[in-house]
C-alpha cells in the first residue's frame, strides 16, 4: 500500500514512522488514521521489526490533534463512532502492540496528538515540545483515551487540572509530572529514541512483548473509563458550545462560550 500521510524509515530492526502532514501540523485526519492502522497491522506480523519509533514530520509538531475541520459538523452518532473507531483501530492497538512503541515527541502534541503519544509505551520529548489536551476549549472532551491515560500517567488531580484548563505544558514540566520519560534537544531526539530502542533490543523480544501485556493488564479498570469517554465525547457533538468552539478555531478566533450561554 502506498502511504500519503505517513512515511517510514527502517534502520536495522527499528522502524521509524512519521506522521507526515507538516502543513497541518500533522493533524490526524481519517486518511492518516486509516494508514496508521494498516501499517501497524503489517508491522505486528513482521518479525524483522523489533521496535517502533513514532514521531512527526517537520520540526514544529508531533501531532497537533485530531483534524478539527473533519469533525466540526458531526452529530452525536458520528462523534461516538469517530472516538470508538479511533480507540479500537489505532490507540488501543498501539497500547497493546506486540512490540515496543516509543513516541519521539518533536513539537506540539495536543489533543489526539498527546493521546497518540500516551498510547505509546514510552515517550521522549524534545525541549521545544508543548503538550496538552485543549479539547474543552473547542467544546468537546479528549476522545482517544486521554481522560484515562493522562490520569494513569500523572495522577487524577493533575490530569483533571490539565483537562479542565486546556493548558499546554512544556517538556520540562512534562518530565517532572512523569508524562514523558526523558527530554533532550530536538536535534538529538531520534538518536535518543534509537538509543532506548537499542537497550530494549538487547533483551528477549518475546519477554518484552509479554511484559507489555502484563503491565497493561494492571490497568484494565481504565476500560470502563474508555467506554464512558466515548459516550461523553459523542454527547458534546452538535451542542451549540461545540459548534462555537470548532467554528472559532477555523475562523482563527477565541471561542465565546458566554455569548452561546446567553443565547
Ligand atoms: N486540526 C486541523 N488543522 C489544524 C490543527 C488541527 N488540530 N492544528 C493545526 N492545524 C492547521 C491550522 O488550521 C493551519 O492550517 P492553515 O495553514 O491551512 O490555516 C496549520 O495547521 C498551521 O497551524 P496554525 O494554527 O497556523 O499554527 P500556529 O503556530 O499559529 O499554532 C497551534 C499552532 C498548535 C497552537 C494551533 O495550530 C492549534 O491550536 N491547533 C489546534 C490544537 C487543538 O486544539 N488540538 C485538539 C484537537 S481535538
py3Dmol code that shows the C-alpha trace and the ligand (Angstrom):
import py3Dmol

protein = """\
ATOM      1  CA  UNK A   1       0.000   0.000   0.000  1.00  0.00           C
ATOM      2  CA  UNK A   2       1.241   3.489  -0.833  1.00  0.00           C
ATOM      3  CA  UNK A   3       1.025   5.855   2.091  1.00  0.00           C
ATOM      4  CA  UNK A   4       0.256   9.538   1.565  1.00  0.00           C
ATOM      5  CA  UNK A   5       0.022  10.756   5.152  1.00  0.00           C
ATOM      6  CA  UNK A   6       2.738   8.733   6.827  1.00  0.00           C
ATOM      7  CA  UNK A   7       6.277   7.799   5.876  1.00  0.00           C
ATOM      8  CA  UNK A   8       8.640   5.229   7.306  1.00  0.00           C
ATOM      9  CA  UNK A   9      12.345   4.570   7.681  1.00  0.00           C
ATOM     10  CA  UNK A  10      13.727   1.155   8.572  1.00  0.00           C
ATOM     11  CA  UNK A  11      17.130   1.173  10.279  1.00  0.00           C
ATOM     12  CA  UNK A  12      18.140  -2.368  11.221  1.00  0.00           C
ATOM     13  CA  UNK A  13      15.299  -3.716  13.328  1.00  0.00           C
ATOM     14  CA  UNK A  14      13.923  -0.265  14.232  1.00  0.00           C
ATOM     15  CA  UNK A  15      11.089   1.196  12.180  1.00  0.00           C
ATOM     16  CA  UNK A  16      10.508   4.930  12.476  1.00  0.00           C
ATOM     17  CA  UNK A  17       7.007   6.047  11.500  1.00  0.00           C
ATOM     18  CA  UNK A  18       6.484   9.741  10.715  1.00  0.00           C
ATOM     19  CA  UNK A  19       3.027  11.288  10.707  1.00  0.00           C
ATOM     20  CA  UNK A  20       3.513  13.305   7.570  1.00  0.00           C
ATOM     21  CA  UNK A  21       1.181  16.293   7.204  1.00  0.00           C
ATOM     22  CA  UNK A  22       3.551  19.054   8.341  1.00  0.00           C
ATOM     23  CA  UNK A  23       1.452  21.815   6.702  1.00  0.00           C
ATOM     24  CA  UNK A  24      -1.390  20.883   9.051  1.00  0.00           C
ATOM     25  CA  UNK A  25       0.957  20.277  11.975  1.00  0.00           C
ATOM     26  CA  UNK A  26       0.411  16.550  11.384  1.00  0.00           C
ATOM     27  CA  UNK A  27      -3.242  16.724  12.487  1.00  0.00           C
ATOM     28  CA  UNK A  28      -4.854  13.299  12.426  1.00  0.00           C
ATOM     29  CA  UNK A  29      -7.450  13.112   9.689  1.00  0.00           C
ATOM     30  CA  UNK A  30      -9.318   9.921   8.818  1.00  0.00           C
ATOM     31  CA  UNK A  31      -6.934   9.024   5.992  1.00  0.00           C
ATOM     32  CA  UNK A  32      -3.930   9.250   8.344  1.00  0.00           C
ATOM     33  CA  UNK A  33      -5.584   7.072  10.980  1.00  0.00           C
ATOM     34  CA  UNK A  34      -6.553   4.527   8.299  1.00  0.00           C
ATOM     35  CA  UNK A  35      -2.992   4.391   7.002  1.00  0.00           C
ATOM     36  CA  UNK A  36      -1.566   4.099  10.505  1.00  0.00           C
ATOM     37  CA  UNK A  37      -3.922   1.220  11.262  1.00  0.00           C
ATOM     38  CA  UNK A  38      -2.951  -0.560   8.036  1.00  0.00           C
ATOM     39  CA  UNK A  39       0.760  -0.080   8.680  1.00  0.00           C
ATOM     40  CA  UNK A  40       0.503  -1.300  12.284  1.00  0.00           C
ATOM     41  CA  UNK A  41      -1.263  -4.455  11.061  1.00  0.00           C
ATOM     42  CA  UNK A  42       1.706  -5.133   8.776  1.00  0.00           C
ATOM     43  CA  UNK A  43       4.348  -4.280  11.376  1.00  0.00           C
ATOM     44  CA  UNK A  44       2.885  -6.519  14.082  1.00  0.00           C
ATOM     45  CA  UNK A  45       3.402  -9.529  11.780  1.00  0.00           C
ATOM     46  CA  UNK A  46       6.891  -8.513  10.616  1.00  0.00           C
ATOM     47  CA  UNK A  47       9.452 -10.406  12.680  1.00  0.00           C
ATOM     48  CA  UNK A  48      12.277  -8.260  11.247  1.00  0.00           C
ATOM     49  CA  UNK A  49      10.980  -5.216  13.140  1.00  0.00           C
ATOM     50  CA  UNK A  50      11.666  -5.269  16.879  1.00  0.00           C
ATOM     51  CA  UNK A  51      10.967  -1.687  17.970  1.00  0.00           C
ATOM     52  CA  UNK A  52       8.895   1.155  16.514  1.00  0.00           C
ATOM     53  CA  UNK A  53       9.557   4.881  16.954  1.00  0.00           C
ATOM     54  CA  UNK A  54       6.586   7.163  16.263  1.00  0.00           C
ATOM     55  CA  UNK A  55       7.229  10.832  15.510  1.00  0.00           C
ATOM     56  CA  UNK A  56       6.001  13.802  13.486  1.00  0.00           C
ATOM     57  CA  UNK A  57       7.398  15.113  10.200  1.00  0.00           C
ATOM     58  CA  UNK A  58       8.931  18.588  10.298  1.00  0.00           C
ATOM     59  CA  UNK A  59      10.321  20.330  13.358  1.00  0.00           C
ATOM     60  CA  UNK A  60       7.209  22.027  14.723  1.00  0.00           C
ATOM     61  CA  UNK A  61       4.735  19.314  15.635  1.00  0.00           C
ATOM     62  CA  UNK A  62       4.464  15.726  16.728  1.00  0.00           C
ATOM     63  CA  UNK A  63       0.692  15.877  16.102  1.00  0.00           C
ATOM     64  CA  UNK A  64      -1.469  18.968  16.821  1.00  0.00           C
ATOM     65  CA  UNK A  65      -4.597  16.907  17.413  1.00  0.00           C
ATOM     66  CA  UNK A  66      -7.414  15.306  15.533  1.00  0.00           C
ATOM     67  CA  UNK A  67      -8.236  17.201  12.339  1.00  0.00           C
ATOM     68  CA  UNK A  68     -10.844  19.674  13.580  1.00  0.00           C
ATOM     69  CA  UNK A  69     -12.006  20.559  10.063  1.00  0.00           C
ATOM     70  CA  UNK A  70     -13.177  16.968   9.528  1.00  0.00           C
ATOM     71  CA  UNK A  71     -15.497  16.636  12.501  1.00  0.00           C
ATOM     72  CA  UNK A  72     -16.846  20.155  13.045  1.00  0.00           C
ATOM     73  CA  UNK A  73     -20.281  19.239  11.600  1.00  0.00           C
ATOM     74  CA  UNK A  74     -20.562  15.776  13.173  1.00  0.00           C
ATOM     75  CA  UNK A  75     -23.632  14.776  15.199  1.00  0.00           C
ATOM     76  CA  UNK A  76     -23.799  12.598  18.331  1.00  0.00           C
ATOM     77  CA  UNK A  77     -23.634   9.245  16.480  1.00  0.00           C
ATOM     78  CA  UNK A  78     -20.809  10.377  14.218  1.00  0.00           C
ATOM     79  CA  UNK A  79     -18.904  11.754  17.205  1.00  0.00           C
ATOM     80  CA  UNK A  80     -19.225   8.467  19.081  1.00  0.00           C
ATOM     81  CA  UNK A  81     -18.191   6.475  16.005  1.00  0.00           C
ATOM     82  CA  UNK A  82     -15.157   8.725  15.474  1.00  0.00           C
ATOM     83  CA  UNK A  83     -13.962   8.143  19.018  1.00  0.00           C
ATOM     84  CA  UNK A  84     -14.796   4.468  19.162  1.00  0.00           C
ATOM     85  CA  UNK A  85     -13.159   3.609  15.794  1.00  0.00           C
ATOM     86  CA  UNK A  86     -10.033   5.563  16.756  1.00  0.00           C
ATOM     87  CA  UNK A  87      -9.805   3.726  20.084  1.00  0.00           C
ATOM     88  CA  UNK A  88     -10.047   0.292  18.522  1.00  0.00           C
ATOM     89  CA  UNK A  89      -8.132   0.756  15.291  1.00  0.00           C
ATOM     90  CA  UNK A  90      -5.234   2.915  16.467  1.00  0.00           C
ATOM     91  CA  UNK A  91      -4.934   3.997  20.102  1.00  0.00           C
ATOM     92  CA  UNK A  92      -5.722   0.706  21.868  1.00  0.00           C
ATOM     93  CA  UNK A  93      -3.847  -1.135  19.146  1.00  0.00           C
ATOM     94  CA  UNK A  94      -0.708   0.891  19.884  1.00  0.00           C
ATOM     95  CA  UNK A  95      -1.064   0.459  23.645  1.00  0.00           C
ATOM     96  CA  UNK A  96      -1.457  -3.316  23.246  1.00  0.00           C
ATOM     97  CA  UNK A  97       1.085  -3.675  20.433  1.00  0.00           C
ATOM     98  CA  UNK A  98       3.230  -6.814  20.443  1.00  0.00           C
ATOM     99  CA  UNK A  99       6.456  -4.780  20.195  1.00  0.00           C
ATOM    100  CA  UNK A 100       7.571  -1.616  21.959  1.00  0.00           C
ATOM    101  CA  UNK A 101       6.490   1.712  20.501  1.00  0.00           C
ATOM    102  CA  UNK A 102       8.465   4.785  21.567  1.00  0.00           C
ATOM    103  CA  UNK A 103       6.889   8.207  20.975  1.00  0.00           C
ATOM    104  CA  UNK A 104       9.507  10.784  19.942  1.00  0.00           C
ATOM    105  CA  UNK A 105       7.566  13.972  20.689  1.00  0.00           C
ATOM    106  CA  UNK A 106       9.237  16.568  18.467  1.00  0.00           C
ATOM    107  CA  UNK A 107       6.936  19.575  18.954  1.00  0.00           C
ATOM    108  CA  UNK A 108       3.242  20.235  19.621  1.00  0.00           C
ATOM    109  CA  UNK A 109       1.481  17.143  20.989  1.00  0.00           C
ATOM    110  CA  UNK A 110      -2.044  18.376  21.562  1.00  0.00           C
ATOM    111  CA  UNK A 111      -5.380  16.630  21.903  1.00  0.00           C
ATOM    112  CA  UNK A 112      -5.288  13.488  19.759  1.00  0.00           C
ATOM    113  CA  UNK A 113      -1.540  14.088  19.381  1.00  0.00           C
ATOM    114  CA  UNK A 114      -0.866  13.804  23.092  1.00  0.00           C
ATOM    115  CA  UNK A 115      -3.313  10.894  23.201  1.00  0.00           C
ATOM    116  CA  UNK A 116      -1.273   9.206  20.486  1.00  0.00           C
ATOM    117  CA  UNK A 117       1.942   9.754  22.462  1.00  0.00           C
ATOM    118  CA  UNK A 118       0.265   8.481  25.643  1.00  0.00           C
ATOM    119  CA  UNK A 119      -0.836   5.286  23.883  1.00  0.00           C
ATOM    120  CA  UNK A 120       2.816   4.523  23.155  1.00  0.00           C
ATOM    121  CA  UNK A 121       4.767   2.521  25.719  1.00  0.00           C
ATOM    122  CA  UNK A 122       7.276   5.292  26.476  1.00  0.00           C
ATOM    123  CA  UNK A 123       7.726   8.943  25.499  1.00  0.00           C
ATOM    124  CA  UNK A 124      10.816  11.047  24.829  1.00  0.00           C
ATOM    125  CA  UNK A 125      10.214  14.747  24.180  1.00  0.00           C
ATOM    126  CA  UNK A 126      12.381  17.446  22.655  1.00  0.00           C
ATOM    127  CA  UNK A 127      12.779  20.682  24.592  1.00  0.00           C
ATOM    128  CA  UNK A 128      10.550  22.595  22.140  1.00  0.00           C
ATOM    129  CA  UNK A 129       7.643  20.176  22.703  1.00  0.00           C
ATOM    130  CA  UNK A 130       4.384  21.544  24.075  1.00  0.00           C
ATOM    131  CA  UNK A 131       1.791  19.141  25.350  1.00  0.00           C
ATOM    132  CA  UNK A 132      -1.827  19.428  26.383  1.00  0.00           C
ATOM    133  CA  UNK A 133      -5.413  18.319  25.973  1.00  0.00           C
ATOM    134  CA  UNK A 134      -7.136  21.517  24.733  1.00  0.00           C
ATOM    135  CA  UNK A 135     -10.412  19.825  23.721  1.00  0.00           C
ATOM    136  CA  UNK A 136     -12.666  21.606  26.241  1.00  0.00           C
ATOM    137  CA  UNK A 137     -11.644  24.886  24.612  1.00  0.00           C
ATOM    138  CA  UNK A 138     -13.336  23.504  21.491  1.00  0.00           C
ATOM    139  CA  UNK A 139     -16.469  22.369  23.356  1.00  0.00           C
ATOM    140  CA  UNK A 140     -15.539  18.688  23.331  1.00  0.00           C
ATOM    141  CA  UNK A 141     -13.501  16.311  25.516  1.00  0.00           C
ATOM    142  CA  UNK A 142     -10.466  14.152  24.771  1.00  0.00           C
ATOM    143  CA  UNK A 143     -11.884  11.228  22.800  1.00  0.00           C
ATOM    144  CA  UNK A 144      -8.916   9.000  22.069  1.00  0.00           C
ATOM    145  CA  UNK A 145      -8.232   7.743  25.575  1.00  0.00           C
ATOM    146  CA  UNK A 146      -6.821  10.950  27.051  1.00  0.00           C
ATOM    147  CA  UNK A 147      -9.167  11.114  30.029  1.00  0.00           C
ATOM    148  CA  UNK A 148      -7.908   7.717  31.178  1.00  0.00           C
ATOM    149  CA  UNK A 149      -4.276   7.604  30.086  1.00  0.00           C
ATOM    150  CA  UNK A 150      -3.376  11.072  31.365  1.00  0.00           C
ATOM    151  CA  UNK A 151      -4.699  10.201  34.824  1.00  0.00           C
ATOM    152  CA  UNK A 152      -2.838   6.877  34.728  1.00  0.00           C
ATOM    153  CA  UNK A 153       0.435   8.618  33.870  1.00  0.00           C
ATOM    154  CA  UNK A 154       0.348  11.735  36.060  1.00  0.00           C
ATOM    155  CA  UNK A 155      -2.404  11.100  38.631  1.00  0.00           C
ATOM    156  CA  UNK A 156      -6.043  12.147  38.794  1.00  0.00           C
ATOM    157  CA  UNK A 157      -5.700  15.614  40.315  1.00  0.00           C
ATOM    158  CA  UNK A 158      -3.139  16.950  37.850  1.00  0.00           C
ATOM    159  CA  UNK A 159      -4.964  15.261  34.949  1.00  0.00           C
ATOM    160  CA  UNK A 160      -8.202  16.983  35.984  1.00  0.00           C
ATOM    161  CA  UNK A 161      -6.368  20.311  36.074  1.00  0.00           C
ATOM    162  CA  UNK A 162      -4.810  19.898  32.626  1.00  0.00           C
ATOM    163  CA  UNK A 163      -8.050  18.649  31.036  1.00  0.00           C
ATOM    164  CA  UNK A 164     -10.254  21.366  32.589  1.00  0.00           C
ATOM    165  CA  UNK A 165      -7.883  24.275  31.981  1.00  0.00           C
ATOM    166  CA  UNK A 166      -6.927  23.071  28.475  1.00  0.00           C
ATOM    167  CA  UNK A 167      -3.450  24.360  29.371  1.00  0.00           C
ATOM    168  CA  UNK A 168      -0.301  23.409  27.452  1.00  0.00           C
ATOM    169  CA  UNK A 169       2.832  22.398  29.335  1.00  0.00           C
ATOM    170  CA  UNK A 170       6.482  22.443  28.319  1.00  0.00           C
ATOM    171  CA  UNK A 171       8.782  19.427  28.099  1.00  0.00           C
ATOM    172  CA  UNK A 172      10.499  20.120  31.463  1.00  0.00           C
ATOM    173  CA  UNK A 173       7.180  20.119  33.324  1.00  0.00           C
ATOM    174  CA  UNK A 174       6.042  17.018  31.456  1.00  0.00           C
ATOM    175  CA  UNK A 175       9.203  15.284  32.669  1.00  0.00           C
ATOM    176  CA  UNK A 176       8.601  16.286  36.291  1.00  0.00           C
ATOM    177  CA  UNK A 177       4.991  15.057  36.054  1.00  0.00           C
ATOM    178  CA  UNK A 178       6.029  11.712  34.557  1.00  0.00           C
ATOM    179  CA  UNK A 179       4.159  12.433  31.345  1.00  0.00           C
ATOM    180  CA  UNK A 180       7.378  11.856  29.410  1.00  0.00           C
ATOM    181  CA  UNK A 181      10.260   9.546  30.305  1.00  0.00           C
ATOM    182  CA  UNK A 182      13.135  11.679  29.007  1.00  0.00           C
ATOM    183  CA  UNK A 183      13.773  15.044  27.371  1.00  0.00           C
ATOM    184  CA  UNK A 184      16.547  16.257  25.066  1.00  0.00           C
ATOM    185  CA  UNK A 185      17.474  18.799  22.389  1.00  0.00           C
ATOM    186  CA  UNK A 186      15.398  18.461  19.231  1.00  0.00           C
ATOM    187  CA  UNK A 187      18.477  17.602  17.124  1.00  0.00           C
ATOM    188  CA  UNK A 188      19.207  14.523  19.245  1.00  0.00           C
ATOM    189  CA  UNK A 189      15.626  13.286  19.710  1.00  0.00           C
ATOM    190  CA  UNK A 190      15.657  10.430  17.211  1.00  0.00           C
ATOM    191  CA  UNK A 191      19.148   9.402  18.303  1.00  0.00           C
ATOM    192  CA  UNK A 192      17.930   9.248  21.914  1.00  0.00           C
ATOM    193  CA  UNK A 193      14.867   7.220  20.929  1.00  0.00           C
ATOM    194  CA  UNK A 194      17.100   4.928  18.910  1.00  0.00           C
ATOM    195  CA  UNK A 195      19.396   4.548  21.939  1.00  0.00           C
ATOM    196  CA  UNK A 196      16.442   3.399  24.025  1.00  0.00           C
ATOM    197  CA  UNK A 197      15.414   1.011  21.234  1.00  0.00           C
ATOM    198  CA  UNK A 198      18.939  -0.467  21.265  1.00  0.00           C
ATOM    199  CA  UNK A 199      18.752  -1.068  25.023  1.00  0.00           C
ATOM    200  CA  UNK A 200      15.389  -2.790  24.613  1.00  0.00           C
ATOM    201  CA  UNK A 201      16.709  -4.913  21.745  1.00  0.00           C
ATOM    202  CA  UNK A 202      19.407  -6.465  23.943  1.00  0.00           C
ATOM    203  CA  UNK A 203      16.545  -8.324  25.605  1.00  0.00           C
ATOM    204  CA  UNK A 204      14.261 -11.148  24.552  1.00  0.00           C
ATOM    205  CA  UNK A 205      11.605  -9.790  22.158  1.00  0.00           C
ATOM    206  CA  UNK A 206       9.185 -12.414  23.417  1.00  0.00           C
ATOM    207  CA  UNK A 207       9.730 -11.407  27.047  1.00  0.00           C
ATOM    208  CA  UNK A 208       9.426  -7.697  26.165  1.00  0.00           C
ATOM    209  CA  UNK A 209       6.131  -8.407  24.414  1.00  0.00           C
ATOM    210  CA  UNK A 210       4.855 -10.409  27.393  1.00  0.00           C
ATOM    211  CA  UNK A 211       5.910  -7.577  29.724  1.00  0.00           C
ATOM    212  CA  UNK A 212       3.872  -5.047  27.725  1.00  0.00           C
ATOM    213  CA  UNK A 213       0.838  -7.319  28.058  1.00  0.00           C
ATOM    214  CA  UNK A 214       1.349  -7.814  31.784  1.00  0.00           C
ATOM    215  CA  UNK A 215       1.865  -4.114  32.590  1.00  0.00           C
ATOM    216  CA  UNK A 216      -1.248  -3.220  30.586  1.00  0.00           C
ATOM    217  CA  UNK A 217      -3.314  -5.877  32.354  1.00  0.00           C
ATOM    218  CA  UNK A 218      -2.938  -3.930  35.594  1.00  0.00           C
ATOM    219  CA  UNK A 219      -4.821  -1.026  34.039  1.00  0.00           C
ATOM    220  CA  UNK A 220      -7.909  -2.913  32.961  1.00  0.00           C
ATOM    221  CA  UNK A 221     -10.123  -0.637  35.100  1.00  0.00           C
ATOM    222  CA  UNK A 222      -9.375   2.048  32.543  1.00  0.00           C
ATOM    223  CA  UNK A 223     -11.593   0.120  30.104  1.00  0.00           C
ATOM    224  CA  UNK A 224     -14.725   1.287  31.899  1.00  0.00           C
ATOM    225  CA  UNK A 225     -13.447   4.838  31.694  1.00  0.00           C
ATOM    226  CA  UNK A 226     -12.698   4.491  27.977  1.00  0.00           C
ATOM    227  CA  UNK A 227     -16.287   3.423  27.305  1.00  0.00           C
ATOM    228  CA  UNK A 228     -17.600   6.392  29.298  1.00  0.00           C
ATOM    229  CA  UNK A 229     -15.216   8.685  27.425  1.00  0.00           C
ATOM    230  CA  UNK A 230     -16.652   7.562  24.054  1.00  0.00           C
ATOM    231  CA  UNK A 231     -20.224   8.308  25.235  1.00  0.00           C
ATOM    232  CA  UNK A 232     -19.325  11.656  26.779  1.00  0.00           C
ATOM    233  CA  UNK A 233     -17.307  12.644  23.699  1.00  0.00           C
ATOM    234  CA  UNK A 234     -20.328  11.886  21.478  1.00  0.00           C
ATOM    235  CA  UNK A 235     -22.613  13.911  23.752  1.00  0.00           C
ATOM    236  CA  UNK A 236     -20.585  17.060  23.113  1.00  0.00           C
ATOM    237  CA  UNK A 237     -21.221  16.881  19.367  1.00  0.00           C
ATOM    238  CA  UNK A 238     -23.994  19.024  17.973  1.00  0.00           C
ATOM    239  CA  UNK A 239     -24.074  21.072  21.211  1.00  0.00           C
ATOM    240  CA  UNK A 240     -24.088  24.831  20.496  1.00  0.00           C
ATOM    241  CA  UNK A 241     -20.865  25.214  22.502  1.00  0.00           C
ATOM    242  CA  UNK A 242     -19.155  22.588  20.323  1.00  0.00           C
ATOM    243  CA  UNK A 243     -20.304  24.421  17.211  1.00  0.00           C
ATOM    244  CA  UNK A 244     -18.949  27.693  18.611  1.00  0.00           C
ATOM    245  CA  UNK A 245     -15.653  26.059  19.688  1.00  0.00           C
ATOM    246  CA  UNK A 246     -14.889  24.399  16.363  1.00  0.00           C
ATOM    247  CA  UNK A 247     -16.122  27.355  14.283  1.00  0.00           C
ATOM    248  CA  UNK A 248     -13.935  29.703  16.327  1.00  0.00           C
ATOM    249  CA  UNK A 249     -10.868  27.515  15.679  1.00  0.00           C
ATOM    250  CA  UNK A 250     -11.483  27.514  11.942  1.00  0.00           C
ATOM    251  CA  UNK A 251     -12.130  31.268  11.952  1.00  0.00           C
ATOM    252  CA  UNK A 252      -8.875  31.704  13.935  1.00  0.00           C
ATOM    253  CA  UNK A 253     -10.551  33.464  16.863  1.00  0.00           C
ATOM    254  CA  UNK A 254     -11.169  32.670  20.521  1.00  0.00           C
ATOM    255  CA  UNK A 255     -14.436  30.831  21.279  1.00  0.00           C
ATOM    256  CA  UNK A 256     -17.070  32.908  23.112  1.00  0.00           C
ATOM    257  CA  UNK A 257     -18.939  30.374  25.231  1.00  0.00           C
ATOM    258  CA  UNK A 258     -20.520  33.106  27.346  1.00  0.00           C
ATOM    259  CA  UNK A 259     -22.322  34.500  24.302  1.00  0.00           C
ATOM    260  CA  UNK A 260     -23.580  30.995  23.481  1.00  0.00           C
ATOM    261  CA  UNK A 261     -24.872  30.549  27.071  1.00  0.00           C
ATOM    262  CA  UNK A 262     -26.692  33.882  26.932  1.00  0.00           C
ATOM    263  CA  UNK A 263     -28.243  32.745  23.627  1.00  0.00           C
TER     264      UNK A 263
END
"""
ligand_1 = """\
48
LIG
N -6.908 20.283 13.052
C -6.904 20.801 11.821
N -5.993 21.679 11.392
C -5.022 22.019 12.253
C -4.963 21.516 13.552
C -5.956 20.586 13.947
N -5.960 20.017 15.141
N -3.891 22.055 14.183
C -3.311 22.877 13.303
N -3.990 22.863 12.137
C -3.694 23.605 10.905
C -4.129 25.075 11.014
O -5.511 25.197 10.722
C -3.241 25.720 9.969
O -3.773 25.423 8.696
P -3.838 26.608 7.576
O -2.390 26.999 7.366
O -4.442 25.938 6.393
O -4.653 27.721 8.167
C -1.929 24.911 10.078
O -2.283 23.678 10.707
C -0.883 25.589 10.935
O -1.446 25.873 12.210
P -1.504 27.352 12.858
O -2.641 27.372 13.834
O -1.484 28.372 11.783
O -0.097 27.357 13.615
P 0.281 28.199 14.904
O 1.744 28.047 15.073
O -0.281 29.580 14.816
O -0.476 27.482 16.127
C -1.194 25.567 17.419
C -0.105 26.172 16.495
C -0.819 24.115 17.652
C -1.219 26.319 18.754
C -2.575 25.688 16.727
O -2.469 25.140 15.420
C -3.681 24.946 17.433
O -4.189 25.403 18.447
N -4.096 23.778 16.894
C -5.211 23.026 17.405
C -4.833 22.314 18.655
C -6.038 21.571 19.203
O -6.997 22.162 19.678
N -5.978 20.246 19.136
C -7.010 19.397 19.640
C -7.946 18.994 18.557
S -9.233 17.965 19.165
"""
view = py3Dmol.view(width=600, height=400)
view.addModel(protein, "pdb")
view.setStyle({"model": 0}, {"cartoon": {"style": "trace"}})
view.addModel(ligand_1, "xyz")
view.setStyle({"model": 1}, {"stick": {}})
view.zoomTo()
view.show()
